[in-house]
Amino acid sequence: MKNACKLLLITVLLLASTFAFPAWGQASNLYEKPGPFVPFNSIDEHVLAKLKEHNIKPANLCSDAVFVRRVYLDVIGILPDGPEVREFLRDTSKNKRAKLIDKLLARDEFAEYWSLKWSDILRIKAEYPIKLWPNAVQAYHRWIYECLRENKPYEKIAREMLTSSGSNFRVPQVNFYRAVQQKNPSSIASAIALTFMGTRLEKWPEDKRKNLEVFFSRVAYKTTAEWKEEIVYLDPSATESINATLPDGKKVQIKPGQDPRQVFADWLVSPDNPYFAQAIVNRIWFWLMGRGIVQEPDDIRKDNLPCNPELLAFLEKELVKSKYDLKHIYKLILNSRTYQQSSIPQSNSKEIESLFACYPIRQLDAEVLVDALCKITGTKESYQSPIPEPFTYVPEEHRSINLADGSITSQFLEMFGRPSRDSGLLTERNNTPSDSQRLHMLNSTHIQKKIEQGPKLRNMVKIGNRKPNLLIEMLYLNILSRKPTAEETRIVKEYFKTKGINRGQAINDIIWALINSKEFLFKH
């Protein structure tokens, strides 16, 4: 693109006011609805009580345009289409946000997006160091997807993974015991503590670690004649009784023929367990709110206290009361005034984010970002894998959030912080912006080709070429999920008149500026 960098710089400077979020205390009707903090549910009462203790004023309610974009990205990992944004903004019903939340939670894309999140913490990866291999990856990922799609109770999901035996191709959930770096009781116990208890076993006293390992000391593995198939089973040669101690200190005797994993699972998913419900509600809160009530969310321990114990206890009780219905927790959080806050803080306290006084601004996940670029432009992505075809064939229409295998990747995904899925730690995903990311978005042939050759963008340009106002509105709705302001429309139309730039070039510059804006690249 001739003089692309220069033109882009000019465009970004012209539109700079659009992309700079107001500082704390500065109202902006584009992003928020000023007014008092009126609790929508019990979550808000607990959050507001804690904020009052610290004399922190909560943020205003976010605008409808901000909400529709935010909830689409947070619930299904997809940008809303222009018509979906228009429909929501035109809806005058008082409960339209709750209706949209219910609609999104019922879509298949909910299960697809959250399968991605679970694939990260379950380490679903075909290659080194996990080495599940392609067939097992597909089976395991599909099982997770089906569990989420049918909203299977969380305690049943956990119990099935912990107590399963059989072929990793035919009993997908046994891959939990294979998705570890070393197939021994220590590695298995560490994975279980991290996944289901939200705690890091290496920080436990040695005696407590050993006590937990006992429950998985009889897990064994054997291969079959089928390529890469493996059987997970209980060692039949171990017949003596086991005297074991559960993490809460309770002593149990495991009789001959009894599955030690079953004993542990019964303890783990019991309603009064001190770890199980707390770990998952804290993790969901982290995923939706950008920060755990206990932070880090997978480092729960006695000396890492929750910032709001009452809020965490409330969510735990709600999960148990709902019979471990995960969507119930999503609904509670998404329908709260706390989640629907603006990202513009109303206080300069250092604790505004840790006490949830505003919605935290954070960069889109790598998979979500590249899918958004493809959706806006109508283009496709290609991926690489160390595994030869046909085991890793990925159709062109496949979205990045649907990639089951952590081994299949791309330069873009790696650059924008996609996790390696080696440890299951949430910190493996790195959403911190970098210079290389900004340069890629600003000046790469990858992004340039999407803009210049994207059929969806070209179609929009054809439709709106003789109607600049319509074209500008379509671009803003599809890229930023909102209508342009009168000032933005004026600035863009003025840019169209720039000498030495034809209309097509000017439109490409505007598109490039919009997708490089903070408003597009971040959840807010």
HELIX and SHEET records of a PDB file:
HELIX    1   1 ALA A    4  LEU A   14  1                                  11    
HELIX    2   2 ALA A   16  PHE A   19  1                                   4    
HELIX    3   3 SER A   42  GLU A   53  1                                  12    
HELIX    4   4 ASP A   64  ILE A   76  1                                  13    
HELIX    5   5 GLY A   82  ARG A   90  1                                   9    
HELIX    6   6 LYS A   96  LEU A  105  1                                  10    
HELIX    7   7 ASP A  108  ILE A  121  1                                  14    
HELIX    8   8 PRO A  134  ARG A  149  1                                  16    
HELIX    9   9 TYR A  154  THR A  163  1                                  10    
HELIX   10  10 PRO A  172  TYR A  177  5                                   6    
HELIX   11  11 PRO A  185  MET A  197  1                                  13    
HELIX   12  12 LEU A  201  LYS A  203  5                                   3    
HELIX   13  13 GLU A  206  VAL A  214  1                                   9    
HELIX   14  14 PRO A  260  LEU A  268  1                                   9    
HELIX   15  15 PHE A  276  MET A  289  1                                  14    
HELIX   16  16 PRO A  309  LYS A  321  1                                  13    
HELIX   17  17 LEU A  326  LEU A  334  1                                   9    
HELIX   18  18 ALA A  366  THR A  377  1                                  12    
HELIX   19  19 SER A  400  ASN A  402  5                                   3    
HELIX   20  20 GLN A  411  MET A  415  1                                   5    
HELIX   21  21 LEU A  426  GLU A  428  5                                   3    
HELIX   22  22 ASP A  435  ASN A  443  1                                   9    
HELIX   23  23 THR A  445  GLN A  453  1                                   9    
HELIX   24  24 PRO A  455  GLY A  464  1                                  10    
HELIX   25  25 PRO A  468  ILE A  479  1                                  12    
HELIX   26  26 ALA A  486  PHE A  496  1                                  11    
HELIX   27  27 ARG A  503  ILE A  515  1                                  13    
HELIX   28  28 LYS A  518  LEU A  521  1                                   4    
SHEET    1   A 2 GLU A  32  LYS A  33  0                                        
SHEET    2   A 2 LEU A  61  CYS A  62 -1                                        
SHEET    1   B 3 GLY A 166  SER A 167  0                                        
SHEET    2   B 3 GLU A 230  LEU A 234 -1                                        
SHEET    3   B 3 VAL A 219  THR A 223 -1                                        
SHEET    1   C 2 ILE A 242  THR A 245  0                                        
SHEET    2   C 2 LYS A 251  ILE A 254 -1                                        
SHEET    1   D 2 ARG A 362  GLN A 363  0                                        
SHEET    2   D 2 PHE A 522  LYS A 523 -1                                        
END                                                                             
